[in-house]
Amino acid sequence: MTDPKVHEARGHADLILRGGTVLTMDDDARRAEGVAITAGRIVAVGDSAELELWCGPTTRVIELSGRAVLPGINDSHLHGSWLGARWPHTFFGAADPEAAAQVSGTLVSSTAERRAAIQRAGKLLTELGITSYTEPGLGPGEDSGETGSFHSEVIEIYRELAAAGELSQRITVLALHGILDGPSDVATVVAGIQNHAALAGESDPAWLAIPGVKIFGDLIPLSRQAWTHHSYDDGTHGDLLVEGATIAEKAEGLAQMLRAAHLAGLQVGIHATGDRTVELALEAFAAAAALPGAPSVRELGHVIIHGDLATPAQVARMAEMGIWLNTQSGIAAYAGEWLTGMLGPEVATSAWPLGAALAAGVLVLSSDAPVLDFDWRRGIAAAEARIVATGGSVAPEDMRARLEQLLRAYTSLPAAQDRAADWKGTVTAGKVADLVVLARDPFEVGAAGLPDVAVDLTVLDGHVVFER
């Protein structure tokens, strides 16, 4: 219900969506008929009678006619500048694989080109109801990088667009001081961590937040470069992306970087796909948090990015510690057979532990676009298919409960990963009015049918920014 004092203070709503199904995505999975918005904030979520109290002569009313409203989609691992420069040439599932394979070298090199790429991505994402995303790795470590899409200037362009009110999404950035997909120098990364405040600068955190750093632990199993206890088909066990003469030296260097970031109070997104790399990260965070005066792991909300070979025990420990597993369900669909050839069927079946992570409450879904496309509806369908294929229940009531969790993995849980759950991520009075309207209620079609449900409307900060 609406607080009468709030109603009296705010007056009439700027925008009302009514006559549909509002999926709040809160902990109680509440539903409502509509939502009222004033000055970019949600002021009421309720039934038609309650919403009528907010109608005034200047209120825009959108009749939902049974359509569904969700919180705006938050793609919590998406390379916006790279996506805008490459689209439609994804790495997996490209419409024209031959053309995608030919895209290489420098994609953007000037301020104008980088700005245009960001703005192009913003328009594409708006049309799918994506109102927030995380750029996981921009900064000086890639100022000489091949594509030009991860240059530290991209951060400054985001900052300028945020200040001018020209961003199409709310942006979270993880700063990159090491090399993208290459061996990082420990001293360079630690120095960057110590200088994080200067790189992060000042901006409105509701539009641009830079809460931490991206650190590369290893690469991927498909290149036999995920560090794992398992043996690849060539007898190797992978490696770490840290400069060093031995694997032990590299492991200590990676742990040093992780400890330094934690003690600096920074959130860490660690690219870790092998089970040994995940294990090292969990131990390093625990050791740092145990030091006198250090913040807890849960306070900082570190993120294991990808976590392809994470074990059920490691997932359970993530839940205990307050660490997120941010992964991309579509990769399992494309790479499962390939992984079977490299590590065997038993390892391939246990890889991408989506079911365990969902049950533990740590699963955050994302696209990694342009590695995959950015269609979150397909991401949810792929997650459901993977969970069922690896033993998940197909009882209707279980599939329905799972769909609620998977939708939250693209809305409320990414907001928690962003450390912004108090002001975004659910359809709740007082939070920002970032919403997506779907042509049908997802629960009418199930996860498998979700890719065929159209995005009809996107609302960002209380403004309709896309209408089909």
C-alpha positions in Angstrom: 0.0 0.0 0.0 1.0 3.6 -0.5 2.0 5.7 2.5 -0.5 8.6 2.5 2.3 11.0 3.5 4.3 10.0 0.5 1.3 10.5 -1.7 0.6 13.9 -0.2 4.3 15.0 -0.6 4.7 13.7 -4.2 1.3 14.6 -5.7 0.3 12.9 -8.9 2.4 10.3 -10.8 4.3 11.1 -14.0 3.7 7.6 -15.4 1.4 4.7 -14.5 1.5 1.2 -15.9 -1.7 -0.7 -15.0 -3.9 -3.6 -15.9 -1.2 -6.3 -16.1 1.0 -8.5 -14.0 3.9 -6.9 -12.1 6.6 -9.4 -11.1 8.4 -7.6 -8.4 11.3 -10.0 -8.2 11.6 -9.4 -4.4 12.3 -12.1 -1.8 8.6 -12.8 -1.4 7.9 -13.1 -5.2 5.0 -10.7 -4.8 2.8 -9.8 -7.7 0.7 -6.7 -8.4 -1.5 -5.1 -11.1 0.5 -2.0 -11.8 3.1 0.6 -10.8 3.1 4.3 -10.4 6.2 6.5 -11.0 7.2 10.0 -10.0 10.5 11.8 -10.6 12.2 8.6 -11.7 11.2 6.6 -8.6 8.5 4.0 -8.0 6.0 5.4 -5.7 3.3 2.7 -5.6 3.0 -0.9 -6.6 -0.5 -2.3 -6.2 -4.0 -2.8 -7.6 -6.0 -0.6 -9.8 -7.8 1.2 -7.0 -4.5 2.2 -5.4 -3.0 3.3 -8.7 -6.1 5.4 -9.4 -5.1 7.6 -6.5 -2.0 8.7 -8.3 -3.7 9.7 -11.6 -3.7 13.4 -12.4 -4.2 15.6 -15.5 -0.6 15.2 -16.6 -0.1 11.6 -15.7 0.7 9.3 -18.7 -1.2 6.0 -18.3 -0.1 2.9 -20.2 -2.6 0.1 -20.3 -0.8 -3.2 -20.0 -3.8 -5.3 -21.1 -2.4 -8.3 -19.3 1.2 -7.8 -20.2 4.0 -8.4 -17.6 6.3 -5.9 -15.9 9.7 -6.8 -14.5 12.5 -4.8 -13.1 14.9 -3.6 -15.8 17.3 -6.3 -16.9 20.8 -6.0 -15.4 23.4 -7.7 -17.6 26.2 -8.0 -15.0 29.0 -9.1 -17.3 28.8 -7.3 -20.7 31.5 -5.5 -22.7 29.5 -2.5 -23.9 32.2 -0.7 -25.8 33.4 -4.0 -27.5 29.9 -5.0 -28.3 29.1 -1.8 -30.0 32.3 -2.1 -32.1 31.7 -5.7 -33.1 28.0 -6.3 -33.4 26.5 -8.4 -34.9 29.7 -10.5 -34.9 29.6 -12.6 -31.7 32.1 -15.3 -31.0 29.5 -18.0 -30.2 26.3 -18.3 -32.2 27.1 -15.6 -34.8 24.5 -15.3 -37.6 27.4 -15.2 -40.1 30.3 -17.2 -38.5 32.6 -16.6 -41.4 32.2 -12.9 -41.2 32.6 -12.9 -37.4 35.9 -14.9 -37.7 37.3 -12.1 -39.9 36.7 -9.3 -37.4 40.1 -8.7 -35.8 42.7 -6.0 -35.1 41.9 -2.5 -33.9 38.1 -1.8 -33.9 38.1 1.6 -32.3 41.0 4.0 -31.8 39.6 7.5 -31.3 37.4 9.2 -28.7 34.6 9.6 -31.3 34.8 5.9 -32.3 34.7 4.7 -28.7 31.8 7.0 -27.9 29.8 5.8 -31.0 30.4 2.2 -30.0 29.1 2.8 -26.5 26.0 4.6 -27.8 25.3 2.0 -30.4 25.5 -0.7 -27.7 23.2 1.3 -25.5 20.5 1.5 -28.2 20.7 -2.2 -28.9 20.4 -3.1 -25.2 17.5 -0.7 -24.6 15.5 -2.6 -27.2 15.8 -5.7 -25.0 14.9 -4.1 -21.7 18.4 -3.9 -20.4 18.7 -0.9 -18.1 22.0 -1.7 -16.3 25.2 -3.5 -17.2 28.7 -4.2 -15.9 31.8 -3.5 -18.0 34.1 -6.1 -16.5 37.6 -4.8 -17.3 38.5 -1.3 -18.6 41.7 0.5 -17.8 45.4 1.2 -18.3 46.3 -2.5 -18.5 44.7 -2.4 -22.0 45.8 1.0 -23.2 47.9 -0.8 -25.8 45.4 -3.6 -26.3 44.6 -4.8 -29.8 40.9 -3.9 -30.1 41.0 -0.5 -28.5 37.7 -1.3 -26.8 39.1 -1.7 -23.3 41.2 1.4 -23.2 41.1 3.6 -20.1 39.6 6.3 -22.2 36.4 4.3 -22.3 36.0 5.0 -18.6 36.3 8.7 -19.2 33.7 8.6 -22.0 31.3 6.8 -19.7 31.9 9.5 -17.1 31.2 12.3 -19.6 28.0 10.6 -20.9 26.9 10.1 -17.3 27.5 13.8 -16.4 25.6 14.9 -19.5 22.7 12.6 -18.8 23.3 10.7 -22.0 23.8 7.1 -20.8 21.2 4.6 -22.0 22.0 2.2 -19.1 23.4 2.5 -15.6 27.0 1.4 -15.7 29.3 -0.5 -13.3 32.9 -0.7 -14.2 35.6 -3.0 -12.9 39.0 -1.5 -13.5 41.7 -3.5 -15.3 45.3 -3.0 -14.4 46.6 -6.2 -15.8 46.5 -7.5 -19.4 43.3 -8.8 -20.9 43.7 -12.6 -21.4 47.4 -12.3 -20.8 49.9 -12.8 -18.0 49.8 -9.8 -15.5 52.7 -8.4 -13.7 52.0 -8.5 -10.0 53.7 -5.2 -9.1 51.8 -3.4 -11.8 48.4 -4.7 -10.7 49.1 -4.0 -7.0 50.2 -0.4 -7.9 47.0 0.1 -9.9 44.9 -1.2 -6.9 46.6 1.3 -4.7 45.8 4.1 -7.2 42.2 2.9 -7.7 40.6 6.0 -6.2 42.3 8.3 -8.8 41.2 6.1 -11.7 37.6 5.8 -10.3 37.3 9.6 -10.0 34.0 11.1 -9.1 30.6 10.4 -10.7 27.0 9.8 -9.7 27.1 6.2 -8.5 23.5 5.8 -9.7 24.8 6.1 -13.3 28.5 5.2 -13.1 30.1 3.2 -10.3 33.6 1.8 -10.3 33.6 -0.3 -7.1 36.6 -2.5 -7.8 38.9 -4.4 -10.1 39.0 -7.2 -12.7 41.8 -9.7 -12.2 42.5 -12.5 -14.6 43.3 -15.8 -12.9 43.3 -18.2 -15.8 41.8 -18.6 -19.2 39.3 -21.2 -20.4 39.1 -25.0 -20.5 38.6 -24.9 -24.2 42.1 -23.7 -24.7 43.5 -26.0 -22.0 44.4 -23.0 -20.0 42.0 -23.2 -17.0 44.0 -24.3 -14.0 42.5 -27.6 -12.9 43.0 -30.7 -10.8 41.7 -32.6 -13.8 44.0 -33.8 -16.6 43.4 -32.5 -20.1 43.6 -34.9 -23.1 47.3 -33.9 -23.5 48.2 -34.6 -19.9 48.4 -31.0 -18.8 46.5 -29.2 -16.0 46.4 -25.6 -17.4 48.1 -22.5 -16.1 47.6 -19.1 -14.4 47.7 -15.7 -16.1 50.4 -14.3 -13.9 54.0 -13.7 -14.7 56.3 -16.2 -12.9 58.8 -18.9 -13.5 56.8 -21.7 -11.8 53.2 -22.4 -11.2 53.8 -22.0 -7.4 55.3 -18.5 -8.0 52.3 -17.6 -10.2 49.9 -18.9 -7.6 51.5 -16.7 -4.9 51.4 -13.7 -7.3 47.7 -14.2 -7.9 47.0 -14.5 -4.2 48.9 -11.4 -3.5 46.9 -9.4 -6.0 43.6 -10.7 -4.6 44.7 -9.9 -1.0 45.8 -6.4 -2.0 42.5 -5.6 -3.6 40.5 -7.0 -0.6 42.6 -5.0 1.9 42.1 -1.9 -0.2 38.3 -2.4 0.3 37.7 -3.1 -3.4 35.3 -5.6 -5.0 37.1 -8.1 -7.1 35.8 -9.8 -10.2 38.2 -12.7 -10.8 38.2 -14.5 -14.2 38.5 -18.0 -12.8 37.3 -21.0 -14.8 39.4 -23.9 -13.4 38.6 -25.5 -10.1 42.2 -24.9 -8.8 41.9 -21.2 -9.6 38.6 -20.9 -7.9 40.1 -22.7 -4.9 43.0 -20.3 -4.7 40.7 -17.3 -4.9 38.5 -18.5 -2.1 41.5 -19.2 0.1 43.1 -15.8 -0.7 39.9 -13.9 0.1 39.4 -15.8 3.4 43.0 -15.1 4.4 42.7 -11.4 3.7 39.4 -11.1 5.6 41.0 -12.8 8.6 43.5 -10.0 9.0 42.9 -7.5 11.8 40.7 -4.6 10.7 40.0 -6.1 7.2 36.5 -6.0 5.8 34.6 -9.3 5.5 34.2 -11.0 2.2 30.5 -10.5 2.3 30.9 -6.7 2.7 32.9 -6.5 -0.6 30.8 -9.0 -2.5 33.6 -10.5 -4.6 32.7 -12.3 -7.9 33.9 -15.5 -9.4 33.6 -14.8 -13.1 32.7 -17.8 -15.3 33.6 -20.6 -12.8 33.2 -23.2 -15.4 34.8 -26.1 -13.4 33.8 -24.9 -9.9 32.8 -27.8 -7.7 29.7 -28.1 -5.6 31.8 -27.8 -2.5 33.3 -24.5 -3.8 29.8 -23.2 -4.7 28.6 -24.0 -1.2 31.6 -22.1 0.2 30.9 -19.1 -2.0 27.4 -19.0 -0.4 28.9 -19.1 3.1 31.4 -16.4 2.3 29.1 -14.1 0.3 30.8 -14.5 -3.1 28.8 -14.4 -6.3 29.2 -16.9 -9.3 28.6 -14.9 -12.4 28.4 -17.2 -15.4 27.0 -17.4 -18.9 24.6 -20.3 -19.5 24.8 -20.1 -23.3 28.5 -21.1 -23.3 27.7 -24.5 -21.9 25.3 -25.1 -24.8 27.9 -24.2 -27.4 31.0 -25.7 -25.7 29.8 -28.8 -23.9 30.8 -31.3 -26.6 34.2 -29.6 -27.0 34.9 -29.8 -23.3 34.0 -33.5 -23.4 36.8 -34.1 -25.8 39.3 -32.3 -23.7 38.4 -33.4 -20.2 36.1 -36.3 -20.6 32.3 -36.8 -20.2 32.3 -36.9 -16.4 34.0 -33.5 -16.1 31.9 -32.0 -18.9 28.7 -33.1 -17.2 29.7 -31.5 -13.9 30.9 -28.3 -15.5 28.9 -25.0 -15.3 27.2 -25.9 -12.0 24.2 -23.8 -12.6 21.8 -25.9 -10.5 24.1 -26.0 -7.5 24.7 -22.2 -7.7 21.0 -21.5 -8.1 20.1 -23.6 -5.1 22.9 -21.9 -3.1 21.6 -18.4 -4.0 24.8 -17.2 -5.6 24.0 -17.6 -9.3 24.1 -14.4 -11.3 23.5 -14.8 -15.1 25.0 -12.6 -17.7 25.8 -12.6 -21.4 29.6 -11.7 -21.8 28.5 -10.1 -25.0 29.9 -10.0 -27.6 31.2 -13.5 -26.7 27.5 -14.4 -26.8 24.6 -12.3 -27.9 22.9 -10.2 -25.2 19.5 -11.7 -25.3 18.8 -12.4 -21.7 15.7 -14.4 -22.6 17.8 -17.0 -24.4 20.2 -16.9 -21.4 17.4 -18.0 -19.1 16.2 -20.6 -21.5 19.8 -22.0 -21.8 20.2 -22.0 -18.0 17.0 -24.0 -17.6 18.0 -26.5 -20.3 21.4 -27.0 -18.7 19.9 -27.6 -15.3 17.4 -30.1 -16.6 20.1 -31.9 -18.6 22.2 -32.3 -15.5 19.4 -33.7 -13.3 17.2 -30.8 -12.5 13.5 -31.6 -11.7 10.9 -31.3 -14.4 8.0 -31.3 -12.1 5.8 -28.2 -13.1 6.0 -26.7 -9.6 9.8 -27.0 -9.5 10.2 -25.5 -13.0 8.0 -22.6 -12.0 10.0 -21.9 -8.8 13.2 -22.2 -10.8 12.0 -19.7 -13.4 11.4 -17.2 -10.6 15.0 -17.7 -9.5 16.4 -17.5 -13.0 14.5 -14.2 -13.6 16.0 -12.9 -10.3 19.5 -13.9 -11.6 19.1 -11.2 -14.3 17.4 -8.6 -12.1 17.6 -8.4 -8.3 20.7 -10.5 -7.8 22.8 -8.5 -10.2 21.7 -5.4 -8.3 23.0 -7.1 -5.2 26.3 -7.9 -7.0 26.5 -4.2 -7.9 26.0 -3.5 -4.2 23.0 -1.4 -5.2 20.1 -3.6 -4.0 18.8 -0.9 -1.8 17.9 1.3 -4.7 17.5 -0.9 -7.8 16.7 -4.5 -8.9 13.1 -5.0 -7.8 9.8 -3.3 -8.5 9.5 -1.8 -5.0 8.3 1.7 -3.9 11.2 3.9 -3.3 13.5 2.3 -5.9 14.5 3.7 -9.3 11.9 3.2 -12.0 13.8 0.9 -14.3 11.4 -1.5 -15.9 10.8 -3.8 -18.8 7.3 -4.8 -20.2 7.0 -8.1 -21.8 4.2 -9.1 -24.2 3.3 -12.1 -22.0 3.8 -13.3 -18.5 6.9 -15.5 -18.5 5.2 -18.0 -16.3 2.6 -18.6 -19.0 5.3 -19.9 -21.4 8.0 -21.2 -19.1 11.8 -20.7 -19.5 11.9 -22.6 -22.8 9.2 -20.3 -24.3 10.7 -17.0 -23.0 12.8 -16.3 -26.1 9.6 -15.9 -28.1 8.1 -13.4 -25.8 8.6 -9.9 -27.2 10.0 -6.9 -25.2 7.3 -4.2 -25.6 8.6 -1.4 -23.5 11.6 -0.2 -21.6 11.5 2.4 -18.8 14.7 3.9 -17.5 14.7 6.4 -14.6 10.9 6.8 -15.1 11.2 7.6 -18.8 9.9 5.4 -21.6 13.1 4.9 -23.7 11.8 2.1 -26.0 8.4 1.2 -27.2 7.8 -1.6 -29.7 
